[in-house]
Amino acid sequence: ARGAGGPMASLAAGRRPEKLRLKPVKEAASASSGPLQTKVHFRVAYEEVQLGESVRVVGNHPSIGDWVPENGLKLTTTEDIFPCWITCEPIVFESNFQVQYKYVVVGEDGQLRAWEDYTGNRIFLTSGAELAVEDDEGKYRQFVANGEDEDEEEDADLVVPVLSIKTPEMRQLMFEHKMSMVNDLEGSFKIGVHDTVFMVALSLPIKLIRGEGGSWQLDNKAPSDGKNFAWLPLVREFRERTKKRVVCVGWPGVHVDSFREKAEIERLLAKHDYIPVFPPQQDFEKYVSFCTTFLWPVFHDVMMFFQASKPLAFDEQGWAAYQYINNLYANAVVPHTHETDLIWIHDYHLLMTSTFISRKLVKANIGFYLHTPFPSSDSFKSLPIREELLSGMLCTDQLGFQFFAYARNFLISVKRVCGHDPSFKAGGFFGLECNGRHIMIRVAHFVYPYLDTKQVVLASPVQRQALQVRSLFKDKIIFVSMDRADNLSGLVPKFRAFKRFLLQNQQYKGKAVLVQYTFESASRYDSTDCLLSTLKDYADGLLEVGSDGDLAITPMEGGTDASNGDIFLRIDKVSRDDRLALFRAGDVLLDTSVKAGLNLMPFEFISAHHDEEEHPLGVMPSAVIISEFSGCSRVLLGSIRVNPWNTADLVSACKRAIEMDPKEKKEFHMCNLQYVSGSSPFEWFKDFLEDLRRNRKKQGMRFEAVGFGAKIRHIAMTQNFQKLPTESVMAAYRNAKNRVLLFDNEGTLASDTRNLYREYGAPKGDVSDLKSHGSAPDERVLECLRTLCQDQRNTVVILSGRGQNMLDQWFGSVPRLGFGAGGGFFFK
């Protein structure tokens, strides 16, 4: 059955008609008094009809079966007008005849299935030349655009259109075409057995160590930095469950100079489907510095280089190193892949890699996932490399974002900078139409590996270290946190708020402590030393690993006894086990991030307390305080959300986390735990790749790379596209009696120098004079224009955004030359 509701009732309990043969209510009229016959069209809305069944009209006239269902008048429907059933040709009745009828459903074999559920018989009186019986509540007329067409010939019969239906926009497509499109979008797209998945990230999800003999070996443990601790088990699970080949491409974590060692590492990693990238160390350091000091703040909406008291010029060397390293990653991928493989690039470090891959493989199936936020359009459009970064992202087939707010910022930036509009497709897919290509947008945040973390938490190393932390702060409420040592982590507001919390709530003085782990970024900021110095001023003691391998408290310089302190700081890049041990021992997580794309630390804290009802380690049920500027605050609904800039709000949140009713705490914790444990990293991984496979470039299309440098564009066109032949154009030009020639000035007749250099800082002088000098045409161009204008068959017009006076000054010497100045405001 098809359809969803309609005016007709179910046919299962239909009622048979009252078999009364009615006669005309009066004698037929004479020919001179009116028509003797009436043409009747039947229309009815039926939905509960099975495949192969049809609807018929049965009544008290031979033309409608004379009450025999098998002989009734068969109605017709199409995919465009369903659930309406109509007559293909009108049925002729005597005029002024009282027709009694009902609808029935007949099977494919012609046998009666059911009568309609209608009390009594339907009745109407024939009159006029033509009559439409509408038992569909006007649905058929809604399908017909602009009413019904009438024949202009006087003697022609009125024909109700049945097949030539003008429907709304979506109905203009043929049914077969629509179904093909829906199947193409919603169908199951599986990765082929011969397709390989290439995971391209800054670093490989493994660690290389020196063996006893000096040879290189793989460490059994995954790196603990970034998301690498999650990638290794995720890639292994995908390989095992799907039997697909996944090749990881990235920096192996070590710099080697000799070709022998590079070859040794390549052979070692090739056995495990890893492809190492060996960038020159000096260029790599510039590249990392550019990523951490420029791109990282920018993508978090912090414009440090503009907001400084003495803003520095844009780092051109860093930008050059960024492009160079991205090209090295692309060169590492291209020799090992073909057009049907799936290439998945990760994060802001490799925004330009897709540009360099698509230059060499124009049909490469490329996806990109941004793990950081995407900045607002106001921030992004101020970047001197905005076109280059967007060009790199637009060279992909699919873009992934953590949350829709980040995707929205990207779409607005693309609209303002490039002029591309978002588009939507059936099945809930949306993306961008860009130069004939469709770029799919996928929104789904990275899923934390709960099951893997649960096993690590229950392992003896984490349990032992958690007990060490608890022993250092015995019988105390421990607030814990782990952040990078930068201004985006909100460390100073956190320390300041915690001090005020203890000052305003003296009952918790000596009973509550804050244990903060922090680490320096790969490329230090100029403000890192200042930040660490400020944090040490707030801290009462430092946590350090002693010679015996256990944690110990070291008093700050000038201090004596730190055991009764309030804030304890550990500055070290700790392992994942140490981090989980801290969270396992903690009672409250305190996150004050100023801006974070997702922030996995709350997920780790919740996972570390997955069994706190059975094995409580803290002095009270756990609680989570999250900054509302962290992406995880959108999904961890059992957390206390705070504004890190509001000190009073932070103080209230700390007090609430301690004094909250245990039953309410349990409900909040279970809400978070259900979300963290209910999400599958494997499904997130698989869904992205299947959507990427779905949006693979079509085989029937031709793709060309247009442009130079980093602003390359990929244009899609049909296979039969042909370049306009110059000979044909010239022949048409010679034979034409009238010709119109429209020329743009800057960029066509004259060079456009506005984008050949960059300016930094505020403009000097009157802003209205900025770049107002323009580019005038040279004498050779003017001579060519004079030659064209001398031909009376030519109408030559110059189009420009410059003012009328400037165009007069440039082209006034050319007779019969027209121009449109001011972007069309003035025409001559």
Sequence and secondary structure as in RCSB ss.txt:
>XXXX:A:sequence
ARGAGGPMASLAAGRRPEKLRLKPVKEAASASSGPLQTKVHFRVAYEEVQLGESVRVVGNHPSIGDWVPENGLKL
TTTEDIFPCWITCEPIVFESNFQVQYKYVVVGEDGQLRAWEDYTGNRIFLTSGAELAVEDDEGKYRQFVANGEDE
DEEEDADLVVPVLSIKTPEMRQLMFEHKMSMVNDLEGSFKIGVHDTVFMVALSLPIKLIRGEGGSWQLDNKAPSD
GKNFAWLPLVREFRERTKKRVVCVGWPGVHVDSFREKAEIERLLAKHDYIPVFPPQQDFEKYVSFCTTFLWPVFH
DVMMFFQASKPLAFDEQGWAAYQYINNLYANAVVPHTHETDLIWIHDYHLLMTSTFISRKLVKANIGFYLHTPFP
SSDSFKSLPIREELLSGMLCTDQLGFQFFAYARNFLISVKRVCGHDPSFKAGGFFGLECNGRHIMIRVAHFVYPY
LDTKQVVLASPVQRQALQVRSLFKDKIIFVSMDRADNLSGLVPKFRAFKRFLLQNQQYKGKAVLVQYTFESASRY
DSTDCLLSTLKDYADGLLEVGSDGDLAITPMEGGTDASNGDIFLRIDKVSRDDRLALFRAGDVLLDTSVKAGLNL
MPFEFISAHHDEEEHPLGVMPSAVIISEFSGCSRVLLGSIRVNPWNTADLVSACKRAIEMDPKEKKEFHMCNLQY
VSGSSPFEWFKDFLEDLRRNRKKQGMRFEAVGFGAKIRHIAMTQNFQKLPTESVMAAYRNAKNRVLLFDNEGTLA
SDTRNLYREYGAPKGDVSDLKSHGSAPDERVLECLRTLCQDQRNTVVILSGRGQNMLDQWFGSVPRLGFGAGGGF
FFK
>XXXX:A:secstr
   S  SS  STT           SS    TTTS SEEEEEEEEE     TT EEEEEESSGGGGGG GGGSEE 
B  TTTTTEEE SS EEEETT EEEEEEEEE TTS EEEE   SS EEEE  SSEEEEEESTTHHHHHSTTS   
 SSTT      SSS    GGGGS HHHHHHHHHHHHS     TT EEEEEEEE SS EEE TTS EEE SS   S
TTHHHHHHHHHHHHHHH  EEEEEEE S     HHHHHHHHHHHHTTTEEE    HHHHHHHHHHIIIIIHHHHT
T  HHHHSSS     HHHHHHHHHHHHHHHHHHGGG  TTSEEEEESGGGTTHHHHHHHH TT EEEEEE S   
 HHHHTT TTHHHHHHHHHTSSEEEESSHHHHHHHHHHHHHHT   EEEETTTEEEEEETTEEEEEEE      H
HHHHHHHHSHHHHHHHHHHHHHTTTSEEEEEEEESSGGG HHHHHHHHHHHHHH GGGTTTEEEEEEEE  SS  
TTHHHHHHHHHHH SEEEEE TTS EEEEE TT S  TT SEEEEES   HHHHHHHHHH SEEE   SSBSS S
HHHHHHHHTTTTTTS  SSS  EEEEETTBGGGGT TTSEEE TT HHHHHHHHHHHHHS HHHHHHHHHHHHHH
HHH  HHHHHHHHHHHHHHT   TTEEEEEESSTT  EEEEEETT     HHHHHHHHHH SSEEEEEETBTTTB
   TTSS   SS  S GGGTTTT     HHHHHHHHHHHHSTTEEEEEE SS HHHHHHHHTTSTTEEEEEGGGT
EE 
